[in-house]
Structures are given as C-alpha cells and as structure tokens.
Amino acid sequence: MYGFFDDPVNIYLILESASGGHLYKQLKKHQSMPEIKVAAIMRQVCNAVNELHSHRIIHRDIKPENIVLQDVYSSLFRM
C-alpha cells in the first residue's frame, strides 16, 4: 500500500498494480488446477491473513473475487 485518503463516504487505498487480475477470473477460465498450484495460492492467502492477524486486523470478506494476482501468480495458471 502506497497510501490512502478518504471523504465523508469512502476510504480510498493507493495500491500497486495487480496486473494478473482477480483469482476468481482465473478460476473461471481454468476450471481445474493441479494441487500444487492450489497449494501455492493458498499458502500466499494464509500468509497474508496471518500477517493481518499479527496486526490485529481481520478481513471479513475473503473470497476469490477479492484476491488480486500479480503477473507472477497468474503465470501459475499457465503451467
């Protein structure tokens, strides 16, 4: 995260570009995946949640639509 700002209604986060798209779109495109790919993605998600929890932050809406991928991770789907 590079920064944030807000107005009376919204909070805006300034994040790095995630050019790999959303996990949901990748899952729809590649309907099945080898276990090794799933394990790599889940490891990253679990590490991210663990980091949030270490700062006493919870994420109440973890789902594929809310997980964005870098090109490096979207390449997992091309294997």
Buried (B, 14 or more C-beta within 10 A) or exposed (E): EEEEEEEEEEEEEEEEEBEBBBBBBBBEEEEEBEEEBEEBBEEBBEEEBEEEEEEEEEEEEEEBEEBBBEEEBBEBBEE
